[in-house]
Structures are given as C-alpha cells and as structure tokens.
C-alpha cells in the first residue's frame, strides 16, 4: 500500500477525528472510506457525462465516419 502525507487545517483534522470517533474507526480508515466513496462518485459522474455527449453527438459521429 502506498503511503501519502497531506497537510490539513486543524479545524478539518478535528472534524475528521470527531467523525471517525462517532463511527468507531481510526481517522485514517474514515478518511480512506470517504475518499473511496468520493472517487466512485466522480467515476459515475464521468460515465454519465460521457454517455450524454456520445448520445447528443451520435448523428455527428455517424456523418464523420
């Protein structure tokens, strides 16, 4: 596993610790789960946008072939 080091504001770090404690996990585990969820959402947004563009421009693409 790759290790990354980031600097975050004290206020955010406090919020992270509080949220992790409420969930009963370590802050780094909470952050990893949050990041994975966000990345999955970004992938879904990209796929949706790609499908929209392909559908919208389908006729143009047919003409170009």
RAZI-V517989 format. One line per field, one symbol per residue. ss: DSSP state (H for helix, E for strand, C for the rest). A space follows every 50 residues. Layout:
BEGIN
ss=???
END
This chain:
BEGIN
ss=CCCCCCCCCHHHHHHHHHHHHHHCCCHHHHHHHHHHHHHHHHHHHHHHHH HHHHHHCHHHHHHHC
END
